[in-house]
Amino acid sequence: METKPRLLTIIDTIAVILMIIATGMVFFYAPTEAVMGNAQKVFYFHVATAWVGMLSFIVAAIAGIAYLRSSDRKWDRLGLASVEIGIAFIFIATVTGSIWAKPIWNTWWTWDPRLTTVTIMELIYLAYMMLRSGIEDPDRRARFGAVYAIIGAISVPLTFFSARLYRTIHPVVIGSGDPSAQGTFDMTPRMLQTFMFSLVTFSVIFVSLLWHRVRLGKLAEKVEQLKLKVMA
Amino acid sequence: MQTVMNLLLQESPPNTDAYMVAGYIVIFGVMLIYLVSLVIRQRSLSKDLELLEDLESGKK
């Protein structure tokens, strides 16, 4: 495997430092919300992981477009890496949302528009992984994956705007939302700072993970090619 | 009724610490599992690559 680039080591280090600071801010800097108590603290990383998940799927769609235009395999590697990270982070966001919902909505789950669209989005990308694993020809796999990632990305704005467009109990913290939303709260300056810092932190973590996953994909491709060569 | 009255009259935030702890266990747990999976896959591929390179050089 190629030696780890210095820039990646720097990004990894920054990601770890930011994560430590963000965690510290959540527990020791941000105040406890008056109505929800400490369960509200889940919100900071819940939104940040959802942000990373959606960003991943958008990056995968962009990589898909780039692959279809250039047929360069590096875009396929980027797309796959991005989707894999997106699935993991949307899973975290969904589970933490459910944990938050229990004391606030008095239920672990409800088929609210936001929760429904996010579940559909996750299933769409799980199907993307299944589709890829079912195609052996690398070029065909990359082409199908690219088209699927582009079409699948429609689920991202649908999920994002679902809490703004439809009557929902899911709170919209930024940009206001339905007044009937349960769990909406006004952020104090400290809460807002922690929230923004968490978003930046998870964005850096995303870059770091993406780079690592792309390198892994490159290695996997090398092994696959060598396997074919040895077997021939 | 008593529960409702308690909620209305409460002065301090409700104790929802367990949910916060559960949430952060999930966040750090899943992230850790993903990181470990990356490391395991990388090691396994490196071993495969080494083996295949040996096989290839033996073939020559």
Interface residues (C-beta under 8 A of the other chain):
Chain A: M1 T32 E33 A34 V35 M36 G37 N38 A39 Q40 K41 V42 F45 H46 T49 I85 A88 F91 I92 V95 T96 I99 W100 K102 P103 L209 H212 R213 L216 L219 A220 K222 V223 L226 K227 K229 V230
Chain B: P13 P14 N15 T16 D17 Y19 M20 A22 G23 Y24 V26 I27 V30 M31 Y34 L38 R41 Q42 L45 S46 D48 L49 L52 E53 L55 E56 K59
